[in-house]
């Protein structure tokens, strides 16, 4: 409810600004048409609604922050124009400045940190096992290290700790980003926020409460947000020199000619109206272009920052890959009585009732390949090991080495070299036994996005270097990176590792962007010079932490986004150069009395129109190097 109220207030403020600008514009039109026919010049309405706030804010900034920016020059010009009776010129300048300010505000979307939801992802209560073995619900913040906690299948693990009883598989995607569940048994570590998928387990807490993994991620996101570098707007860097130049020029004209009107005209024509419009109009047009290509730009200056990026860090699972495992190969052993096709049918039948992601992947892949399979007569889920089922009169077991050993299969029958080879390719391997005989193996892996390699090649053409940051093991990470043409790989990354890498790169003076999709990517997305989140399969936490979201999860257009940001900066610089040139020409004309305050303001209108039209071309701009 609070967020809805905040949104309503923000939109209410925007509507008020638009209404003030509309009323001021009507008043100026009336002033231009009936200036001498009305008892009071309507331009005073524009001066009051648009000019007074500028003067007040400039005075406050100058006094409290010693801030010398364009608003100070505008305020001096407004006061000077009003003092000599040039109300129309004063109102027109005030209207244009406020319009530029409104455009600036509309380009900036308030970014939410999502920190509260990070903490909410951890359960508030846990089942603590007492001395007599009795369970009691205790608030997580009251659990001490050393306490034993019971976690049932399907529940989120509430504390960091070590399994002291039970066998299960744990979905650690929230911490590592990897979609494959990890088998856990007694002595293995588990983290808060991860999900216990199958068997009930007892965990001895090693860290709890505010020291839990999810709470640490929340603090990482918060600290990354505070440390994130914010660029200084280009117009702000120029504004101080514009103010000084205008004041010196106006004072010089007055001292030489002794005419107040010429001095005021210098101030009016030197007002940076087109300079103020130069950046927000280009950014708004570029944001519109990005939206058409499937990007939601959340931060107004994100594209400006993106133009300076020299390196891009990619998460693997869900970013460069589809985020869903599929069957790579079903391989029958040389002495197996069954061929690969028959094995595929049997294991798909055996996994039909499985809730394990790998089991579902086998069934999904079998359907895609047109493999026929049957409903199993009986089915047993063996947490942390695999499954066993009766299929068409056959006893089928699919699982890891531990399961095969328990069921009496001769482990040495399987080719360890083949298993290792699949593992080095980033695959998860399950062994297959039928009717007591070792029969083969099935390898599953995530699917690489088909457009990823071309997109990375286009980034390289823009002199942008990719790096792979993944929670996967080194062998799997290198296998994916080699297929993508990425030479820089950092594997086995936890959230703090990704954050540290981003910080280290930026401390070396290189601007880096981060592209990711999971909660584990949130600190790095927030800390990076520009964070880009996958909006479709990506978590809400990652999207909140990022500056830009990819709406449809397609990374095909990423190269266009980078090219667009750089082209936008070229347009901005062209706008600024034209604005400054126009100002200096107008200054000379004002000095020699060719321009008066009203005509000087009109000249500025021409500059503003040029800036807006030039920026508008960004709406339809397309990079020639964009992937088709």
Secondary structure, DSSP 4 states (H G I P E B T S, - for coil): -HHHHHHHHHHHHHHHHHHHHHHHHHHHHHHHHHTTTSSS-THHHHIIIIIHHHHHHHHHHHHHH----HHHHHHHHHHHHHHTT-HHHHHHHHHHHHHHHHHHHHT-PPPP--HHHHHHTS-SEEEEE-TTS-EEEEEGGGPPTT-EEEE-TTPBP-SEEEEEE--EEEE-HHHH---S-EEE-TT-EE-TT-EE-SS-EEEEEEE-GGGSHHHHHHHHHHHHHHH---PPPHHHHHHHHHHHHHHHHHHHHHHHH--HHHHHHHHHHHS-HHHHHHHHHHHHHHHHHHHHTTEEE-STTHHHHHTT--EEEE-IIIIIEEEEEEEEEEEE-TT-SS-HHHHHHHHHHHTTT--SHHHHHHHHHHHHHT------SEEEEETTTEEEEEETTEEEEEE-HHHHHHTT--GGGS-HHHHHHHHHTT-EEEEEEETTEEEEEEEEEEEEPTTHHHHHHHHHHTT-EEEEE-SS-HHHHHHHHHHHT--EEE-S--HHHHHHHHHHHHHTT--EEEEE-SGGGHHHHHHSSEEEEESSSS-HHHHHH-SEEETT--GGGHHHHHHHHHHHHHHHHHHHHHHHHHHHHHHHHHHTTS--HHHHHHHHHHHHHHHHHHHHGGGG---TTS--
